[in-house]
């Protein structure tokens, strides 16, 4: 029997033993269903597709070349989740996404939650309305009111600007 046919049959058998459809496998690997079909029939089979399929099926590449198999096929250990997460965290692309997200949030916070001079003056005018002189406690009270208003702006920011995260990479 031709080696490509043997490989294709083995790929198909492993997929069926797992109860997976070609469509499911294609979606997991982000390749076309036609590519899976061609691999399982031994036509158009590339090493990169074989490696990706073996990784998904958790089998060694050498398993595909054998003509006869037991029903219990060998499995390959997958990288543990905590190791994968540490590797991702060290990835420059992930760090760039994190930095961009923080930068955008800080920009939005600056634009949305920061009190402008007019905002501060209106709070002070409202509190001191009709007074000719201010005591130290009045000045402190004005400062507290400005801080409370800023905190309120920060707390309500997501409600007021849901569109902020629309442009962030996911």
C-alpha positions, -999 to +999 in steps of 0.1 A: +000+000+000+012+035-008+027+054+022+005+085+016-026+063+016-015+047+049-009+081+064-043+094+052-061+063+066-044+067+099-053+104+101-089+095+094-090+067+119-076+088+147-101+116+139-130+092+139-118+075+171-120+109+188-155+115+174-144+146+155-157+158+121-134+172+094-151+205+099-142+206+136-106+197+130-103+223+102-117+250+126-093+240+153-063+243+130-077+272+111-073+255+077-099+245+051-120+213+054-108+204+019-072+203+033-083+178+059-101+157+033-071+158+010-048+148+039-070+118+048-071+105+012-033+109+009-035+137-017-018+170-012-004+161+022+023+185+035+046+179+065+033+211+082-003+199+080+008+164+092+026+180+122-004+202+131-027+173+129-005+151+150-003+179+176-041+182+177-046+145+178-018+141+204+000+114+185+037+111+174+044+116+137+058+081+134+024+067+143+011+078+109+035+056+090+025+023+105+001+000+086-014-019+116-024-002+148-038-012+181-070+005+191-051+022+219-028+045+201+001+062+218-003+098+230+022+126+232+023+149+262+010+183+256+027+214+271+010+220+305-013+251+306+009+269+331+040+265+309+021+276+278+009+307+297+044+315+308+056+312+272+028+335+260+036+360+287+072+362+275+060+367+239+068+402+226+035+404+207+015+397+238+035+424+257+028+448+228-010+441+231-009+446+269+011+479+265-013+491+238-043+483+259-029+501+290-019+531+268-054+533+254-070+530+288-048+557+302-056+580+273-093+574+278-090+579+315-072+612+309-098+624+285-129+611+304-121+613+341-098+643+343-114+675+356-109+705+334-104+740+347-140+749+339-152+718+358-132+727+389-143+763+387-180+753+384-177+731+415-160+759+435-185+785+423-214+762+433-200+756+468-189+791+475-219+809+460-226+842+477-195+840+500-170+869+500-142+852+519-132+815+522-118+798+552-092+770+551-120+744+557-139+758+527-108+754+505-104+718+517-141+711+512-137+724+476-107+700+470-127+671+484-157+679+461-133+680+431-118+646+441-153+631+446-163+643+411-131+628+396-137+595+413-173+595+401-160+601+365-137+571+368-163+548+383-189+557+356-164+558+328-171+523+313-209+531+313-202+563+294-177+550+269-184+514+260-170+520+225-135+524+240-127+487+238-141+482+203-108+491+188-086+471+211-070+439+198-084+407+212 
